[in-house]
């Protein structure tokens, strides 16, 4: 982990990680290309990625590959993803309006 000089209160945890939540083996990878490879490996039940800021949920074998979309609201309305661990479904939850930036 590292802290940025300009924003000492922010911690950068890197572009990838793994964790276990209940029985779900989860990987987090910023880039969709590498996330897809992790999902196809069979080592995880869920792989979350970002980079494009577009919601997408698809099954690759027994692994759910999920891009939750954008929370900031810069390029699309802000939203996050909610996963039902009982049936593996994912849905996007909108939480506001897209940002309007002054020029």
KOLZA-888216 format. One line per field, with one value per atom (N, C-alpha, C, O, CB): residue number from 1; residue in three letters; atom name; x, y, z. Coordinates in nm, 4 decimals, decimal comma. Glycine has a CB too. Layout:
<pts>
nr = (NUM_...) .
rest = (Ala_...) .
atom = (CA_...) .
xx = (X_...) .
yy = (Y_...) .
zz = (Z_...) .
</pts>
This chain:
<pts>
nr = (1_1_1_1_1_2_2_2_2_2_3_3_3_3_3_4_4_4_4_4_5_5_5_5_5_6_6_6_6_6_7_7_7_7_7_8_8_8_8_8_9_9_9_9_9_10_10_10_10_10_11_11_11_11_11_12_12_12_12_12_13_13_13_13_13_14_14_14_14_14_15_15_15_15_15_16_16_16_16_16_17_17_17_17_17_18_18_18_18_18_19_19_19_19_19_20_20_20_20_20_21_21_21_21_21_22_22_22_22_22_23_23_23_23_23_24_24_24_24_24_25_25_25_25_25_26_26_26_26_26_27_27_27_27_27_28_28_28_28_28_29_29_29_29_29_30_30_30_30_30_31_31_31_31_31_32_32_32_32_32_33_33_33_33_33_34_34_34_34_34_35_35_35_35_35_36_36_36_36_36_37_37_37_37_37_38_38_38_38_38_39_39_39_39_39_40_40_40_40_40_41_41_41_41_41_42_42_42_42_42_43_43_43_43_43_44_44_44_44_44_45_45_45_45_45_46_46_46_46_46_47_47_47_47_47_48_48_48_48_48_49_49_49_49_49_50_50_50_50_50_51_51_51_51_51_52_52_52_52_52_53_53_53_53_53_54_54_54_54_54_55_55_55_55_55_56_56_56_56_56_57_57_57_57_57_58_58_58_58_58_59_59_59_59_59_60_60_60_60_60_61_61_61_61_61_62_62_62_62_62_63_63_63_63_63_64_64_64_64_64_65_65_65_65_65_66_66_66_66_66_67_67_67_67_67_68_68_68_68_68_69_69_69_69_69_70_70_70_70_70_71_71_71_71_71_72_72_72_72_72_73_73_73_73_73_74_74_74_74_74_75_75_75_75_75_76_76_76_76_76_77_77_77_77_77_78_78_78_78_78_79_79_79_79_79_80_80_80_80_80_81_81_81_81_81_82_82_82_82_82_83_83_83_83_83_84_84_84_84_84_85_85_85_85_85_86_86_86_86_86_87_87_87_87_87_88_88_88_88_88_89_89_89_89_89_90_90_90_90_90_91_91_91_91_91_92_92_92_92_92_93_93_93_93_93_94_94_94_94_94_95_95_95_95_95_96_96_96_96_96_97_97_97_97_97_98_98_98_98_98_99_99_99_99_99_100_100_100_100_100_101_101_101_101_101_102_102_102_102_102_103_103_103_103_103) .
rest = (Unk_Unk_Unk_Unk_Unk_Unk_Unk_Unk_Unk_Unk_Unk_Unk_Unk_Unk_Unk_Unk_Unk_Unk_Unk_Unk_Unk_Unk_Unk_Unk_Unk_Unk_Unk_Unk_Unk_Unk_Unk_Unk_Unk_Unk_Unk_Unk_Unk_Unk_Unk_Unk_Unk_Unk_Unk_Unk_Unk_Unk_Unk_Unk_Unk_Unk_Unk_Unk_Unk_Unk_Unk_Unk_Unk_Unk_Unk_Unk_Unk_Unk_Unk_Unk_Unk_Unk_Unk_Unk_Unk_Unk_Unk_Unk_Unk_Unk_Unk_Unk_Unk_Unk_Unk_Unk_Unk_Unk_Unk_Unk_Unk_Unk_Unk_Unk_Unk_Unk_Unk_Unk_Unk_Unk_Unk_Unk_Unk_Unk_Unk_Unk_Unk_Unk_Unk_Unk_Unk_Unk_Unk_Unk_Unk_Unk_Unk_Unk_Unk_Unk_Unk_Unk_Unk_Unk_Unk_Unk_Unk_Unk_Unk_Unk_Unk_Unk_Unk_Unk_Unk_Unk_Unk_Unk_Unk_Unk_Unk_Unk_Unk_Unk_Unk_Unk_Unk_Unk_Unk_Unk_Unk_Unk_Unk_Unk_Unk_Unk_Unk_Unk_Unk_Unk_Unk_Unk_Unk_Unk_Unk_Unk_Unk_Unk_Unk_Unk_Unk_Unk_Unk_Unk_Unk_Unk_Unk_Unk_Unk_Unk_Unk_Unk_Unk_Unk_Unk_Unk_Unk_Unk_Unk_Unk_Unk_Unk_Unk_Unk_Unk_Unk_Unk_Unk_Unk_Unk_Unk_Unk_Unk_Unk_Unk_Unk_Unk_Unk_Unk_Unk_Unk_Unk_Unk_Unk_Unk_Unk_Unk_Unk_Unk_Unk_Unk_Unk_Unk_Unk_Unk_Unk_Unk_Unk_Unk_Unk_Unk_Unk_Unk_Unk_Unk_Unk_Unk_Unk_Unk_Unk_Unk_Unk_Unk_Unk_Unk_Unk_Unk_Unk_Unk_Unk_Unk_Unk_Unk_Unk_Unk_Unk_Unk_Unk_Unk_Unk_Unk_Unk_Unk_Unk_Unk_Unk_Unk_Unk_Unk_Unk_Unk_Unk_Unk_Unk_Unk_Unk_Unk_Unk_Unk_Unk_Unk_Unk_Unk_Unk_Unk_Unk_Unk_Unk_Unk_Unk_Unk_Unk_Unk_Unk_Unk_Unk_Unk_Unk_Unk_Unk_Unk_Unk_Unk_Unk_Unk_Unk_Unk_Unk_Unk_Unk_Unk_Unk_Unk_Unk_Unk_Unk_Unk_Unk_Unk_Unk_Unk_Unk_Unk_Unk_Unk_Unk_Unk_Unk_Unk_Unk_Unk_Unk_Unk_Unk_Unk_Unk_Unk_Unk_Unk_Unk_Unk_Unk_Unk_Unk_Unk_Unk_Unk_Unk_Unk_Unk_Unk_Unk_Unk_Unk_Unk_Unk_Unk_Unk_Unk_Unk_Unk_Unk_Unk_Unk_Unk_Unk_Unk_Unk_Unk_Unk_Unk_Unk_Unk_Unk_Unk_Unk_Unk_Unk_Unk_Unk_Unk_Unk_Unk_Unk_Unk_Unk_Unk_Unk_Unk_Unk_Unk_Unk_Unk_Unk_Unk_Unk_Unk_Unk_Unk_Unk_Unk_Unk_Unk_Unk_Unk_Unk_Unk_Unk_Unk_Unk_Unk_Unk_Unk_Unk_Unk_Unk_Unk_Unk_Unk_Unk_Unk_Unk_Unk_Unk_Unk_Unk_Unk_Unk_Unk_Unk_Unk_Unk_Unk_Unk_Unk_Unk_Unk_Unk_Unk_Unk_Unk_Unk_Unk_Unk_Unk_Unk_Unk_Unk_Unk_Unk_Unk_Unk_Unk_Unk_Unk_Unk_Unk_Unk_Unk_Unk_Unk_Unk_Unk_Unk_Unk_Unk_Unk_Unk_Unk_Unk_Unk_Unk_Unk_Unk_Unk_Unk_Unk_Unk_Unk_Unk_Unk_Unk_Unk_Unk_Unk_Unk_Unk_Unk_Unk_Unk_Unk_Unk_Unk_Unk_Unk_Unk_Unk_Unk_Unk_Unk_Unk_Unk_Unk_Unk_Unk_Unk_Unk_Unk_Unk_Unk_Unk_Unk_Unk_Unk_Unk_Unk_Unk_Unk_Unk_Unk_Unk) .
atom = (N_CA_C_O_CB_N_CA_C_O_CB_N_CA_C_O_CB_N_CA_C_O_CB_N_CA_C_O_CB_N_CA_C_O_CB_N_CA_C_O_CB_N_CA_C_O_CB_N_CA_C_O_CB_N_CA_C_O_CB_N_CA_C_O_CB_N_CA_C_O_CB_N_CA_C_O_CB_N_CA_C_O_CB_N_CA_C_O_CB_N_CA_C_O_CB_N_CA_C_O_CB_N_CA_C_O_CB_N_CA_C_O_CB_N_CA_C_O_CB_N_CA_C_O_CB_N_CA_C_O_CB_N_CA_C_O_CB_N_CA_C_O_CB_N_CA_C_O_CB_N_CA_C_O_CB_N_CA_C_O_CB_N_CA_C_O_CB_N_CA_C_O_CB_N_CA_C_O_CB_N_CA_C_O_CB_N_CA_C_O_CB_N_CA_C_O_CB_N_CA_C_O_CB_N_CA_C_O_CB_N_CA_C_O_CB_N_CA_C_O_CB_N_CA_C_O_CB_N_CA_C_O_CB_N_CA_C_O_CB_N_CA_C_O_CB_N_CA_C_O_CB_N_CA_C_O_CB_N_CA_C_O_CB_N_CA_C_O_CB_N_CA_C_O_CB_N_CA_C_O_CB_N_CA_C_O_CB_N_CA_C_O_CB_N_CA_C_O_CB_N_CA_C_O_CB_N_CA_C_O_CB_N_CA_C_O_CB_N_CA_C_O_CB_N_CA_C_O_CB_N_CA_C_O_CB_N_CA_C_O_CB_N_CA_C_O_CB_N_CA_C_O_CB_N_CA_C_O_CB_N_CA_C_O_CB_N_CA_C_O_CB_N_CA_C_O_CB_N_CA_C_O_CB_N_CA_C_O_CB_N_CA_C_O_CB_N_CA_C_O_CB_N_CA_C_O_CB_N_CA_C_O_CB_N_CA_C_O_CB_N_CA_C_O_CB_N_CA_C_O_CB_N_CA_C_O_CB_N_CA_C_O_CB_N_CA_C_O_CB_N_CA_C_O_CB_N_CA_C_O_CB_N_CA_C_O_CB_N_CA_C_O_CB_N_CA_C_O_CB_N_CA_C_O_CB_N_CA_C_O_CB_N_CA_C_O_CB_N_CA_C_O_CB_N_CA_C_O_CB_N_CA_C_O_CB_N_CA_C_O_CB_N_CA_C_O_CB_N_CA_C_O_CB_N_CA_C_O_CB_N_CA_C_O_CB_N_CA_C_O_CB_N_CA_C_O_CB_N_CA_C_O_CB_N_CA_C_O_CB_N_CA_C_O_CB_N_CA_C_O_CB_N_CA_C_O_CB_N_CA_C_O_CB_N_CA_C_O_CB_N_CA_C_O_CB_N_CA_C_O_CB_N_CA_C_O_CB) .
xx = (0,0846_0,0000_0,0892_0,1972_-0,0963_0,0398_0,1145_0,0168_-0,0987_0,2042_0,0648_-0,0150_0,0350_0,1545_-0,0072_-0,0580_-0,0180_0,0322_-0,0128_-0,1353_0,1241_0,1765_0,0710_0,0586_0,2976_-0,0044_-0,1033_-0,2216_-0,2814_-0,1526_-0,2550_-0,3723_-0,3314_-0,3576_-0,4875_-0,2677_-0,2120_-0,3176_-0,2837_-0,1384_-0,4443_-0,5506_-0,6007_-0,6826_-0,6663_-0,5530_-0,5924_-0,4861_-0,3665_-0,6153_-0,5294_-0,4375_-0,4634_-0,5764_-0,4526_-0,3593_-0,3705_-0,3352_-0,2247_-0,2769_-0,4281_-0,4073_-0,3578_-0,3395_-0,5357_-0,3364_-0,2891_-0,4026_-0,5192_-0,2168_-0,3679_-0,4652_-0,5328_-0,6226_-0,4006_-0,4924_-0,5552_-0,5459_-0,4672_-0,4899_-0,6290_-0,6281_-0,7202_-0,7947_-0,6707_-0,7145_-0,8019_-0,8551_-0,7929_-0,7266_-0,9701_-1,0288_-1,1297_-1,1678_-1,0951_-1,1721_-1,2769_-1,3865_-1,3596_-1,2224_-1,5113_-1,6263_-1,7267_-1,7891_-1,6890_-1,7418_-1,8237_-1,7597_-1,6434_-1,9702_-1,8342_-1,7785_-1,7318_-1,6863_-1,8834_-1,7427_-1,7060_-1,5582_-1,5097_-1,7914_-1,4868_-1,3474_-1,3504_-1,4004_-1,2620_-1,2963_-1,3123_-1,1771_-1,0836_-1,3925_-1,1689_-1,0513_-1,0971_-1,2076_-0,9777_-1,0109_-1,0360_-0,9198_-0,8037_-1,0518_-0,9518_-0,8492_-0,8996_-1,0115_-0,8157_-0,8195_-0,8625_-0,8945_-0,9982_-0,7554_-0,8078_-0,8210_-0,9059_-0,8799_-0,6835_-1,0084_-1,0980_-1,0274_-1,0673_-1,2017_-0,9249_-0,8545_-0,7962_-0,8112_-0,7423_-0,7302_-0,6711_-0,7776_-0,7636_-0,5668_-0,8837_-0,9943_-1,0591_-1,0944_-1,0988_-1,0745_-1,1323_-1,0461_-1,0990_-1,1465_-0,9151_-0,8241_-0,8378_-0,8379_-0,6773_-0,8491_-0,8686_-1,0001_-1,0063_-0,8653_-1,1055_-1,2360_-1,2320_-1,2923_-1,3436_-1,1619_-1,1522_-1,0629_-1,0673_-1,0989_-0,9821_-0,8884_-0,9583_-0,9011_-0,7928_-1,0808_-1,1502_-1,1129_-1,1611_-1,1225_-1,0271_-0,9823_-1,0744_-1,0587_-0,8443_-1,1707_-1,2538_-1,4013_-1,4369_-1,2112_-1,4857_-1,6299_-1,6773_-1,7791_-1,7029_-1,6025_-1,6357_-1,5072_-1,4129_-1,7185_-1,5036_-1,3924_-1,4543_-1,5387_-1,3033_-1,4111_-1,4599_-1,3517_-1,2335_-1,5017_-1,3941_-1,3001_-1,3599_-1,4730_-1,2635_-1,2834_-1,3281_-1,2775_-1,2974_-1,2813_-1,2127_-1,1467_-1,2438_-1,2288_-1,0588_-1,3419_-1,4330_-1,5461_-1,6074_-1,4913_-1,5743_-1,6811_-1,8196_-1,9148_-1,6602_-1,8313_-1,9588_-2,0027_-1,9249_-1,9474_-2,1273_-2,1785_-2,1813_-2,2276_-2,3192_-2,1313_-2,1381_-2,1280_-2,0445_-2,0250_-2,2137_-2,2092_-2,2268_-2,3252_-2,3194_-2,1305_-2,1411_-2,0747_-1,9804_-2,0766_-2,1253_-2,0691_-1,9684_-1,9963_-2,1793_-1,8516_-1,7496_-1,7325_-1,6622_-1,6120_-1,7956_-1,7954_-1,8696_-1,9865_-1,6506_-1,8020_-1,8634_-1,8253_-1,8464_-1,8237_-1,7695_-1,7245_-1,8036_-1,8222_-1,5748_-1,8494_-1,9168_-1,8120_-1,7391_-2,0230_-1,8042_-1,7163_-1,8017_-1,9003_-1,6474_-1,7645_-1,8496_-1,7721_-1,6688_-1,9141_-1,8231_-1,7790_-1,8983_-2,0031_-1,7347_-1,8839_-1,9984_-2,0426_-2,1475_-1,9668_-1,9650_-1,9999_-1,9276_-1,8232_-2,1502_-1,9843_-1,9180_-1,9914_-2,1124_-1,9087_-1,9191_-1,9783_-1,9676_-2,0513_-1,9118_-1,8680_-1,8475_-1,9575_-2,0057_-1,7132_-1,9976_-2,0991_-2,0443_-2,1183_-2,1863_-1,9159_-1,8537_-1,8965_-1,9305_-1,7033_-1,8955_-1,9273_-2,0635_-2,1122_-1,8214_-2,1236_-2,2535_-2,3180_-2,2491_-2,2392_-2,4477_-2,5090_-2,4392_-2,4068_-2,6608_-2,4157_-2,3466_-2,4277_-2,5491_-2,3164_-2,3577_-2,4238_-2,3215_-2,2007_-2,4959_-2,3708_-2,2862_-2,3585_-2,4740_-2,2546_-2,2926_-2,3535_-2,3825_-2,3076_-2,2622_-2,4917_-2,5318_-2,5422_-2,6066_-2,6671_-2,4790_-2,4770_-2,5582_-2,5401_-2,3310_-2,6465_-2,7202_-2,6387_-2,6323_-2,8667_-2,5770_-2,4891_-2,5665_-2,5075_-2,4033_-2,6965_-2,7767_-2,7929_-2,7853_-2,9146_-2,8153_-2,8362_-2,7325_-2,7366_-2,9739_-2,6396_-2,5336_-2,5749_-2,4997_-2,4798_-2,6934_-2,7371_-2,6736_-2,6420_-2,8915_-2,6558_-2,5994_-2,6903_-2,7428_-2,4527_-2,7078_-2,7855_-2,7198_-2,6512_-2,9324_-2,7422_-2,6857_-2,7871_-2,9057_-2,6450_-2,7396_-2,8231_-2,7803_-2,6676_-2,8112_-2,8676_-2,8373_-2,8517_-2,9411_-2,9301_-2,7624_-2,7640_-2,7648_-2,7363_-2,6443_-2,7961_-2,8013_-2,7962_-2,8124_-2,6900_-2,7737_-2,7685_-2,6235_-2,5345_-2,8455_-2,6020_-2,4698_-2,4254_-2,5062_-2,4693_-2,2970_-2,2423_-2,2524_-2,2331_-2,0970_-2,2819_-2,2764_-2,1575_-2,1568_-2,4110_-2,0585_-1,9369_-1,9436_-1,9793_-1,8115_-1,9089_-1,9035_-1,7788_-1,6715_-1,9069_-1,7911_-1,6754_-1,6077_-1,5079_-1,7158) .
yy = (-0,1171_0,0000_0,1234_0,1254_-0,0002_0,2261_0,3509_0,4670_0,4573_0,3641_0,5735_0,6955_0,7935_0,8003_0,7579_0,8689_0,9665_1,0931_1,1267_0,9987_1,1620_1,2856_1,3955_1,4665_1,3345_1,4086_1,5155_1,4897_1,5841_1,5324_1,3656_1,3294_1,2245_1,1053_1,2758_1,2704_1,1790_1,0916_0,9886_1,2578_1,1307_1,0530_0,9381_0,8578_1,1441_0,9294_0,8213_0,7122_0,7414_0,8751_0,5880_0,4749_0,3983_0,3578_0,3818_0,3788_0,3015_0,1572_0,1291_0,3589_0,0667_-0,0737_-0,1570_-0,2781_-0,1330_-0,0931_-0,1654_-0,2001_-0,1732_-0,2904_-0,2600_-0,2889_-0,4234_-0,4531_-0,2798_-0,5071_-0,6384_-0,6896_-0,6405_-0,7384_-0,7902_-0,8508_-0,9717_-0,9954_-0,7488_-1,0468_-1,1626_-1,1644_-1,1107_-1,2947_-1,2264_-1,2430_-1,3564_-1,4033_-1,1121_-1,3994_-1,5002_-1,4397_-1,3869_-1,6351_-1,4474_-1,3995_-1,5138_-1,5480_-1,2706_-1,5725_-1,6933_-1,8029_-1,8373_-1,6675_-1,8574_-1,9634_-1,9083_-1,9847_-2,0740_-1,7784_-1,7172_-1,6808_-1,6068_-1,5925_-1,7339_-1,6961_-1,5811_-1,5957_-1,8179_-1,4661_-1,3428_-1,2852_-1,2825_-1,2400_-1,2394_-1,1656_-1,0278_-1,0113_-1,2424_-0,9308_-0,7940_-0,7542_-0,7618_-0,6952_-0,7119_-0,6733_-0,5515_-0,5527_-0,7916_-0,4483_-0,3255_-0,3474_-0,3019_-0,2191_-0,4156_-0,4267_-0,5464_-0,6586_-0,4374_-0,5234_-0,6315_-0,7479_-0,8630_-0,5764_-0,7204_-0,8285_-0,9305_-1,0512_-0,7706_-0,8807_-0,9713_-1,0309_-1,1440_-0,8977_-0,9559_-1,0089_-1,1268_-1,2265_-0,8992_-1,1151_-1,2247_-1,3508_-1,4611_-1,1834_-1,3345_-1,4494_-1,5114_-1,6338_-1,4064_-1,4289_-1,4824_-1,5584_-1,6654_-1,3691_-1,5028_-1,5694_-1,7036_-1,8011_-1,4795_-1,7078_-1,8321_-1,9367_-2,0537_-1,8014_-1,8969_-1,9904_-2,0988_-2,2057_-1,9144_-2,0733_-2,1690_-2,1574_-2,2352_-2,3075_-2,0606_-2,0446_-1,9569_-1,9508_-1,9868_-1,8885_-1,7926_-1,8127_-1,8646_-1,6496_-1,7700_-1,7704_-1,6352_-1,6268_-1,8044_-1,5304_-1,3949_-1,3199_-1,3232_-1,3220_-1,2527_-1,1625_-1,0278_-1,0173_-1,2175_-0,9249_-0,7892_-0,7086_-0,7181_-0,7218_-0,6291_-0,5440_-0,4050_-0,3793_-0,6047_-0,3171_-0,1800_-0,1299_-0,1931_-0,0884_-0,0174_0,0484_0,1102_0,2280_-0,0494_0,0370_0,0928_0,1736_0,2564_-0,0187_0,1505_0,2183_0,1834_0,2590_0,3689_0,0696_0,0245_-0,1041_-0,1989_0,0032_-0,1071_-0,2269_-0,3441_-0,3315_-0,2013_-0,4568_-0,5801_-0,6968_-0,6971_-0,5863_-0,7957_-0,9180_-1,0356_-1,0435_-0,9181_-1,1271_-1,2466_-1,3639_-1,3474_-1,2227_-1,4811_-1,6035_-1,6612_-1,6769_-1,7060_-1,6924_-1,7660_-1,8978_-1,9044_-1,6850_-2,0004_-2,1269_-2,1084_-2,0697_-2,1768_-2,1358_-2,1228_-1,9931_-1,9791_-2,2399_-1,8982_-1,7721_-1,6542_-1,6428_-1,7520_-1,5681_-1,4455_-1,3371_-1,3027_-1,4019_-1,2835_-1,1715_-1,0458_-1,0340_-1,1887_-0,9518_-0,8361_-0,7063_-0,6902_-0,8497_-0,6137_-0,4748_-0,3991_-0,3908_-0,4185_-0,3439_-0,2830_-0,1493_-0,0972_-0,2645_-0,0933_0,0362_0,1480_0,1270_0,0582_0,2658_0,3856_0,4411_0,4635_0,4930_0,4629_0,5198_0,6717_0,7377_0,4616_0,7279_0,8727_0,9485_1,0503_0,9068_0,9005_0,9689_1,0624_1,1449_1,0444_1,0514_1,1378_1,1025_1,1917_1,1298_0,9745_0,9303_0,8623_0,8416_0,8366_0,8285_0,7614_0,7907_0,8340_0,6058_0,7683_0,7872_0,6989_0,5839_0,7551_0,7504_0,6723_0,5505_0,5577_0,7593_0,4396_0,3148_0,2171_0,2368_0,2531_0,1128_0,0033_-0,1264_-0,1244_0,0159_-0,2380_-0,3680_-0,4409_-0,4308_-0,4532_-0,5137_-0,5961_-0,7397_-0,7668_-0,5468_-0,8312_-0,9722_-1,0522_-1,0378_-1,0264_-1,1354_-1,2296_-1,3576_-1,4303_-1,2553_-1,3852_-1,5022_-1,6338_-1,7402_-1,4939_-1,6278_-1,7509_-1,8033_-1,9240_-1,7264_-1,7122_-1,7579_-1,7037_-1,7378_-1,7182_-1,6198_-1,5689_-1,4568_-1,4201_-1,6787_-1,4018_-1,2929_-1,1610_-1,1417_-1,2813_-1,0720_-0,9401_-0,8354_-0,8546_-0,9277_-0,7250_-0,6153_-0,4841_-0,4733_-0,6195_-0,3860_-0,2544_-0,1689_-0,1678_-0,1872_-0,0979_-0,0103_0,1341_0,1720_-0,0458_0,2132_0,3545_0,4336_0,4077_0,4126_0,5306_0,6089_0,7597_0,8372_0,5727_0,8020_0,9443_0,9773_0,8905_1,0126_1,1028_1,1537_1,1720_1,1922_1,2863_1,1646_1,1890_1,3307_1,4235_1,1664_1,3477_1,4785_1,5724_1,5313_1,4660_1,6957_1,7994_1,8880_1,9544_1,8819_1,8887_1,9655_2,0996_2,1066_1,8863_2,2048_2,3377_2,3499_2,3056_2,4476_2,4095_2,4315_2,5612_2,5964_2,4299) .
zz = (0,0000_0,0000_0,0000_0,0590_0,1218_-0,0684_-0,0666_-0,0573_-0,0986_-0,1920_-0,0036_0,0063_-0,0987_-0,1278_0,1499_-0,1545_-0,2543_-0,1853_-0,0758_-0,3492_-0,2488_-0,1894_-0,1842_-0,0844_-0,2680_-0,2923_-0,2983_-0,2054_-0,1540_-0,4405_-0,1840_-0,1051_-0,0015_-0,0181_-0,1968_0,1042_0,2044_0,2717_0,3299_0,3096_0,2649_0,3283_0,2402_0,2849_0,3634_0,1166_0,0263_0,0254_0,0269_-0,1165_0,0230_0,0149_-0,1139_-0,1414_0,1381_-0,1920_-0,3154_-0,2817_-0,2353_-0,4290_-0,3048_-0,2695_-0,3873_-0,3747_-0,2162_-0,5003_-0,6165_-0,7100_-0,6810_-0,5745_-0,8223_-0,9261_-0,9148_-0,9936_-1,0561_-0,8182_-0,8060_-0,6628_-0,5819_-0,9023_-0,6341_-0,5015_-0,5000_-0,5951_-0,3937_-0,3929_-0,3758_-0,2330_-0,1413_-0,4083_-0,2159_-0,0841_-0,0882_-0,1955_-0,0361_0,0282_0,0403_0,1264_0,2344_0,1021_0,0780_0,1530_0,1590_0,0586_0,0876_0,2769_0,2884_0,2060_0,2273_0,2420_0,1129_0,0268_-0,1088_-0,1939_0,0045_-0,1290_-0,2570_-0,2596_-0,1740_-0,2834_-0,3598_-0,3855_-0,4848_-0,5964_-0,4404_-0,4437_-0,5203_-0,5589_-0,4790_-0,4404_-0,6830_-0,7302_-0,7765_-0,8280_-0,8460_-0,7573_-0,8009_-0,8905_-0,8504_-0,6786_-1,0117_-1,1093_-1,1859_-1,2372_-1,2074_-1,1939_-1,2601_-1,4081_-1,4564_-1,2460_-1,4788_-1,6248_-1,6665_-1,6231_-1,6889_-1,7513_-1,7941_-1,8632_-1,8456_-1,8862_-1,9403_-2,0113_-1,9138_-1,9324_-2,0992_-1,8105_-1,7112_-1,6209_-1,5746_-1,6268_-1,5956_-1,5159_-1,5873_-1,5243_-1,4880_-1,7182_-1,7965_-1,7845_-1,7710_-1,9451_-1,7893_-1,7753_-1,6366_-1,6236_-1,8004_-1,5331_-1,3979_-1,3880_-1,3273_-1,2940_-1,4479_-1,4440_-1,5169_-1,4720_-1,5060_-1,6275_-1,7065_-1,6403_-1,6782_-1,8459_-1,5425_-1,4790_-1,3971_-1,3754_-1,3898_-1,3515_-1,2658_-1,1196_-1,0373_-1,3122_-1,0855_-0,9473_-0,8633_-0,7414_-0,9458_-0,9266_-0,8551_-0,8882_-0,9939_-0,8887_-0,7945_-0,8154_-0,8691_-0,9378_-0,6844_-0,8370_-0,8782_-0,9079_-0,8289_-0,7695_-1,0214_-1,0536_-1,0874_-1,1763_-1,1735_-1,0151_-1,0375_-1,1071_-1,0737_-0,9042_-1,2044_-1,2752_-1,2917_-1,2505_-1,4123_-1,3518_-1,3734_-1,5060_-1,6097_-1,2605_-1,5023_-1,6142_-1,7140_-1,7462_-1,6848_-1,7641_-1,8649_-1,8025_-1,8699_-1,9498_-1,6755_-1,6021_-1,6568_-1,6373_-1,6073_-1,7249_-1,7811_-1,7128_-1,7018_-1,9340_-1,6669_-1,6010_-1,6987_-1,8121_-1,5438_-1,6528_-1,7305_-1,6339_-1,5435_-1,8387_-1,6539_-1,5735_-1,6679_-1,7414_-1,4612_-1,6651_-1,7496_-1,6797_-1,6023_-1,8887_-1,7084_-1,6535_-1,7507_-1,8696_-1,6226_-1,6988_-1,7733_-1,6992_-1,5983_-1,7848_-1,7486_-1,6750_-1,5439_-1,5429_-1,6494_-1,4336_-1,3008_-1,2310_-1,1106_-1,2137_-1,3053_-1,2469_-1,3030_-1,4241_-1,2726_-1,2151_-1,2554_-1,2754_-1,1824_-1,1498_-1,3961_-1,4280_-1,4220_-1,4947_-1,5696_-1,3358_-1,3080_-1,3151_-1,2500_-1,1718_-1,3950_-1,3902_-1,3317_-1,3957_-1,5351_-1,2112_-1,1446_-1,2032_-1,1651_-1,0015_-1,2947_-1,3507_-1,2780_-1,2162_-1,3446_-1,2864_-1,2342_-1,1126_-1,1174_-1,3430_-1,0055_-0,8849_-0,8824_-0,8208_-0,7619_-0,9470_-0,9446_-1,0181_-0,9687_-1,0053_-1,1349_-1,2121_-1,3180_-1,3716_-1,1216_-1,3492_-1,4489_-1,5906_-1,6683_-1,4376_-1,6256_-1,7613_-1,7741_-1,8852_-1,8091_-1,6638_-1,6617_-1,5265_-1,4342_-1,6862_-1,5131_-1,3814_-1,2775_-1,3070_-1,3867_-1,1568_-1,0547_-1,0118_-0,9925_-0,9338_-0,9975_-0,9612_-0,9042_-0,9178_-1,0836_-0,8409_-0,7935_-0,8244_-0,8669_-0,6399_-0,8038_-0,8313_-0,7014_-0,6042_-0,9211_-0,7018_-0,5889_-0,6381_-0,7394_-0,5268_-0,5664_-0,6056_-0,5050_-0,3841_-0,6147_-0,5546_-0,4707_-0,4670_-0,5661_-0,5247_-0,3541_-0,3464_-0,3464_-0,3656_-0,2219_-0,3252_-0,3285_-0,4709_-0,4939_-0,2663_-0,5673_-0,7047_-0,8037_-0,9219_-0,7502_-0,7566_-0,8427_-0,9354_-1,0256_-0,9230_-0,9145_-1,0017_-0,9575_-0,8401_-1,0012_-1,0531_-1,0252_-1,0882_-1,1979_-1,0796_-1,0173_-1,0736_-1,0359_-0,9342_-1,0246_-1,1194_-1,0960_-1,0206_-1,0536_-1,2295_-0,9195_-0,8381_-0,8651_-0,8332_-0,6852_-0,9224_-0,9480_-0,8192_-0,7387_-1,0579_-0,8005_-0,6770_-0,7027_-0,6114_-0,5919_-0,8225_-0,8475_-0,9945_-1,0803_-0,7770_-1,0219_-1,1579_-1,2013_-1,1187_-1,1693_-1,3306_-1,3860_-1,3524_-1,3543_-1,5384_-1,3217_-1,2889_-1,4080_-1,5225_-1,2436_-1,3811_-1,4826_-1,4479_-1,3442_-1,4899_-1,5337_-1,5076_-1,5800_-1,6976_-1,5515_-1,5081_-1,5681_-1,6523_-1,6111_-1,4603_-1,7702_-1,8566_-1,8239_-1,8868_-2,0022) .
</pts>
